[in-house]
Amino acid sequence: MKYSIIICTYNWPTALDLILAQFVTQIKQHSDVEIVIADDGSKLDTKEMVSKYQTLIPNLIHVWHEDIGFRRSMILNKAVAKSNGDYLFFLDGDCIPFPDYINQQKKLAEDGYFVAGNRVLLSEKFTNSIFNDEQVLNKLFNWNILQWLRAKYTNKVNKFLGALRLNSTWWRYLRSTNWKYPKGCNFALSRKDFIQVNGFDEDFIGWGFEDSDLFVRLLHSGIKIKNGKFAITVIHLWHKVGAKTVSENSKKFYSRLNDSNFTKVNNGINNWL
């Protein structure tokens, strides 16, 4: 089994720096893992950041296309097409993985399921402190429960169980058909299942619903959800949110939501394979 981590990014090389730094050590322990940067048209400074890490991470691929607007579906399909993994981990460029990310992803991988990870949202002030001092992030990964509680009640984070790990598995299957809770910033599935539904729908242009559409088509095709909470957690950096125009994407998504026969799109990863 080979694994590919697909990281979607756009013009935030300082955040990408934090993410890739977390993988330098992890990749050394997992020679069967590669990283593919899905770059939706970033400027040269992102390319330079990736080049720096290509000397530290042997299997690091940069997939870029021109910036003509938000084309997340397309760049993710292109990145998967360039990848070599039998199993795919998807991570957004504003989400920093914990040091056990790869280990936990491998543990939860299971035929017939895609894994829905979770996230801890950081405040603007705490996010800035991480960029100003790399030791802040390193300390966060080693917080005990009391430190997490303190961070929650001082509004640094929105959850206080970010580092909690549970080995029990029965509850991971309780919401196996609820498409609303998986997050596109942190999920995983087999390459076979991704290609079976033809990947992301590239007709979803602009922000919104491209992830939910993929999740629903997977469910329609019989691939259920496995809850990755308390195993695959990421730290979600605060950032300003741009304009979100979702009307057309919303219409498209809800028009097919309850059509159990709709599993495969026409304009997907087939364009790049």
C-alpha positions in Angstrom: 0.0 0.0 0.0 1.2 3.5 -0.9 -0.2 6.7 0.5 -0.5 10.2 -0.8 -1.1 13.4 1.2 -2.8 15.9 -1.0 -2.4 19.5 0.4 -4.5 22.2 -1.2 -3.0 25.7 -1.0 -3.3 29.2 -2.3 -1.0 32.1 -1.6 -0.2 31.3 2.0 3.4 30.0 2.0 3.9 30.8 5.7 1.1 28.4 6.6 2.4 25.8 4.2 5.8 26.1 5.9 4.2 25.1 9.2 2.4 22.2 7.6 5.4 20.8 5.8 7.6 21.2 8.8 5.3 18.8 10.7 5.8 16.2 8.0 9.7 16.2 7.8 10.1 13.8 10.7 6.9 11.8 10.0 7.9 11.1 6.4 11.2 9.7 7.6 9.3 7.0 9.4 7.0 6.3 6.5 8.8 5.7 3.2 5.5 4.6 1.7 4.1 8.1 1.9 4.4 11.0 -0.6 3.1 14.6 -0.4 1.4 16.3 -3.3 0.9 20.1 -3.2 -2.3 21.0 -5.0 -1.6 24.7 -5.8 -4.6 26.7 -7.1 -2.5 29.4 -8.7 -0.2 30.7 -6.0 2.6 33.2 -6.7 6.3 32.4 -6.9 6.9 32.5 -3.1 4.9 29.3 -2.7 6.9 27.5 -5.3 10.1 28.6 -3.5 8.7 27.3 -0.2 8.0 23.9 -1.8 11.4 23.8 -3.4 13.0 24.3 0.1 11.2 21.3 1.5 12.0 19.1 -1.5 15.5 18.8 -0.1 14.0 17.6 3.2 11.0 15.5 2.0 12.1 13.1 -0.8 8.6 12.4 -2.2 7.3 16.0 -2.5 5.4 16.9 -5.7 4.2 20.4 -6.6 1.1 20.6 -9.0 0.2 24.2 -10.1 -2.1 25.8 -12.5 -2.8 29.4 -13.4 -4.8 31.6 -11.1 -8.1 32.4 -12.9 -10.3 32.1 -9.9 -11.2 29.6 -7.2 -10.8 26.1 -8.9 -10.2 23.9 -6.0 -12.0 20.9 -7.5 -9.8 21.0 -10.6 -6.5 21.4 -8.8 -7.3 18.6 -6.4 -8.2 16.3 -9.3 -4.9 17.2 -11.0 -3.0 16.5 -7.9 -4.6 13.1 -7.4 -3.8 12.3 -11.1 -0.2 13.1 -10.4 0.0 11.1 -7.2 1.0 7.4 -6.8 -0.9 6.5 -3.6 -3.4 3.7 -3.3 -4.9 5.7 -0.4 -5.3 9.5 -0.2 -5.2 11.9 2.7 -6.7 15.3 2.0 -5.6 18.3 3.9 -6.2 22.1 3.4 -3.4 24.6 3.4 -4.6 26.3 6.6 -4.6 23.1 8.7 -1.6 21.8 10.6 -1.4 18.1 11.4 -0.5 16.7 14.7 2.8 14.7 15.0 0.8 11.4 14.9 -1.2 12.3 11.8 0.2 9.7 9.4 0.1 6.9 12.0 -3.5 7.6 12.9 -4.6 7.9 9.3 -3.1 4.5 8.5 -4.8 2.9 11.6 -8.2 4.2 10.5 -8.0 3.3 6.8 -10.7 0.7 6.0 -12.3 -0.7 2.9 -15.8 0.5 2.3 -15.3 3.8 4.3 -13.9 7.3 3.9 -12.6 8.8 7.1 -13.8 12.2 8.4 -11.2 13.9 10.5 -11.9 16.9 12.7 -10.3 20.3 13.4 -9.6 22.7 16.3 -10.1 26.3 15.3 -7.6 28.9 16.6 -8.3 32.5 17.4 -6.7 35.3 15.4 -4.5 36.3 18.3 -3.3 32.8 19.0 -2.7 32.1 15.3 -0.5 35.2 15.1 1.5 34.0 18.2 2.2 30.7 16.3 3.6 32.6 13.3 5.7 34.8 15.6 7.2 31.9 17.6 7.5 28.3 16.3 7.8 27.1 19.9 4.2 28.0 20.6 3.0 25.3 18.2 5.5 22.7 19.5 4.2 23.3 23.0 0.6 23.0 21.9 1.2 19.5 20.6 2.3 18.6 24.2 -0.4 20.2 26.2 -2.1 18.2 28.9 -5.9 18.3 29.4 -5.6 21.2 31.9 -3.7 23.3 29.4 -6.3 22.5 26.7 -9.1 23.6 29.1 -7.3 26.8 29.9 -6.9 27.5 26.1 -10.5 26.9 25.5 -11.7 29.2 28.3 -9.3 31.9 27.3 -10.7 31.7 23.7 -7.4 30.5 22.1 -9.1 27.4 20.7 -12.8 26.4 20.2 -12.4 22.8 21.6 -10.4 21.4 24.6 -10.1 17.8 23.5 -7.8 18.3 20.5 -5.1 16.0 21.6 -7.3 13.3 23.1 -6.9 9.9 21.5 -9.4 7.0 21.8 -8.6 3.5 20.8 -12.3 2.3 20.9 -13.9 1.9 17.5 -17.6 1.0 17.8 -18.7 4.6 17.9 -16.8 5.5 14.8 -19.6 3.9 12.7 -22.6 5.6 14.4 -23.1 8.4 11.9 -21.9 6.5 8.8 -24.4 8.1 6.4 -24.5 11.7 7.7 -22.9 13.8 5.0 -23.1 17.0 7.0 -20.2 16.4 9.5 -17.2 15.4 7.3 -14.9 18.4 6.6 -13.2 18.9 3.3 -10.1 20.2 5.0 -9.4 16.9 6.6 -10.6 13.5 5.2 -9.2 10.4 3.6 -10.3 7.6 1.3 -9.0 5.0 -1.1 -7.9 6.0 -4.6 -10.2 3.4 -6.0 -13.3 4.9 -4.4 -12.2 8.4 -5.4 -11.9 7.4 -9.0 -15.1 5.3 -8.9 -17.1 8.5 -8.5 -14.8 10.4 -10.8 -13.3 12.6 -8.1 -14.4 16.2 -7.5 -16.9 17.8 -9.9 -15.1 20.5 -11.8 -18.4 22.2 -12.6 -18.2 23.4 -9.0 -16.4 26.7 -9.6 -15.9 29.2 -6.8 -16.3 28.5 -3.1 -18.7 26.0 -1.7 -20.2 22.5 -1.7 -17.5 20.7 -3.8 -16.6 18.6 -0.8 -20.2 17.9 0.3 -20.9 16.8 -3.3 -18.1 14.3 -3.3 -19.2 12.9 0.1 -22.8 12.5 -1.0 -21.7 10.7 -4.2 -19.5 8.4 -2.2 -22.4 7.6 0.1 -24.7 7.0 -2.9 -22.1 4.5 -4.2 -22.1 2.6 -0.9 -19.0 4.1 0.7 -19.8 5.0 4.2 -18.3 7.5 6.7 -15.9 6.5 9.5 -15.5 9.1 12.3 -11.9 10.1 12.7 -12.5 12.3 15.8 -10.0 11.8 18.6 -7.5 10.4 16.1 -7.1 12.6 13.1 -7.2 16.2 14.4 -5.7 19.2 12.7 -5.1 22.7 14.0 -7.1 25.2 11.8 -5.3 28.5 11.5 -7.4 31.7 11.7 -7.6 33.7 8.5 -9.8 36.3 6.9 -12.6 34.8 4.8 -13.2 36.3 1.4 -16.5 36.7 -0.3 -18.5 33.4 -0.6 -20.8 33.2 -3.6 -22.4 29.8 -3.4 -25.8 30.1 -5.1 -25.0 28.1 -8.2 -23.0 25.5 -6.4 -25.7 25.2 -3.8 -28.4 24.7 -6.4 -26.3 22.1 -8.1 -25.6 20.2 -4.9 -29.2 20.2 -3.5 -30.6 19.1 -6.9 -28.7 15.8 -6.7 -28.6 15.3 -2.9 -31.4 12.8 -2.7 -30.8 11.2 -6.1 -29.3 7.9 -4.9 -28.5 6.9 -8.4 -26.2 9.9 -8.9 -22.7 8.7 -8.1 -20.5 9.7 -10.9 -19.9 13.1 -12.5 -18.9 13.8 -16.1 -16.4 16.5 -15.5 -14.0 15.1 -13.0 -10.6 13.4 -12.6 -11.1 11.6 -15.9 -9.9 14.9 -17.5 -6.4 14.3 -16.1 -5.8 10.6 -15.9 
